[in-house]
């Protein structure tokens, strides 16, 4: 019984972190998510969120934002490619220890 309660609490905390990340991005720049053509939002198994960028941007792929132990963010830019018939996730760039006020500018530099 205790395990189930702990798992439910962890899921709520992880979901709250994902919602907070989106809220912080919207506070910094209300149009940023729209400008990146972001869609297919999902929370990650750890403390974060992932979304796909599309539309008229210079870089299309998945952006993963994770809260790290230093209360800063790690941002990973990935693309899904088919290599020899197998779908593979390729990491283009990873930025660590990004301050909240730099979230939009760091993502914007990669995504465009």
N, C-alpha and C positions, 0 to 999 in steps of 0.2 A: 504494500500500500504506500509506503513512504517513497519508494522508487517512482511510482506513477505520479505522485504529487510533485516530486523534484523534477521529473521530466516535463510535466506540464508547466511548471514555473520557469524552467530553462527555455522552453519554447516561447513563452510570453516575453521573457527578457530579450531573446534573440529577435523576435518580431518587433519589439519596442525599439531596439537599436536600429533595425532596418528602416522603420518609420522615422526615427530621429534623423538618420542620414539624409533621407529624402527631404525632410522638413528643413534641414540646414542648407541643402542645395537650393531649395525654393526661396529661402530667406535671403541668401546671398545674391541670387539672380533668378527672379520668378520665371523667366523665359528660357533658362538654360536647358532644362530637360526637353522642352519642345524643340529648341534649336538643334539639339543633337539627334532628334528623331528617336528618342528613347522609347522602348516598348519592351514587352515580355519581362516585366519586373519579377524577381523572385528573391526571397531571402536565402542566404547561404547557410550551410550547416553550422558554420561558426558565426561570429558576430559581424554580420554584414549583409550586403545586398548586391545583386547582379542584375544588369539590364543590357539590352541589345541596342546598339546605335544603328540608325539607317537614314535613308533620305539623302538629302543633298549635302553630305558632309564628306570631308576628304578621307576619313578613316572609318570603315564599317567593321564592327565586331562586337565583342562583349566587354563590358566594363565591370570589374568586381571591386567593391569598396569594402574593406574590412577594418574593424576597430582593433587596434593592437593593444598590448599590455601597457604601453606608455600613454594611453588615452589619446593617441594620434591615429591617423588612418594609413593603411597600405592600399594602394590602388594598382590593380593588374589589368592590363589591356590584352585581350585574347581574341584569336580568330579560330573558327572551326573550319578546317580544310579536309578534303578527301585526299589521302595519300595512299596510292596503290590499293584503292578500294576500301580503305578503312578511314573512318572519320577520326581526325586527330585535332586536339586542342593545341594551338601554337601560341605561346606567350610572346607578344611583341615587345612589351615593356612592363617593368614593375617599378613602382615608386614607393618608398617606405618613409614612414614618419612624416606624413603630410599634415600640416595644421588645418583645422576646419576652415579657416578663412581663405586657404589656398585651394580648396577642393575644386571649385569651378574653374579656376585658371589652369590648374594642372590637367584636368580632363579636357578643357577647351583647347589646350596646346596640342594634344594628341588627336582628338576627334575633329576639331575644327569647327 
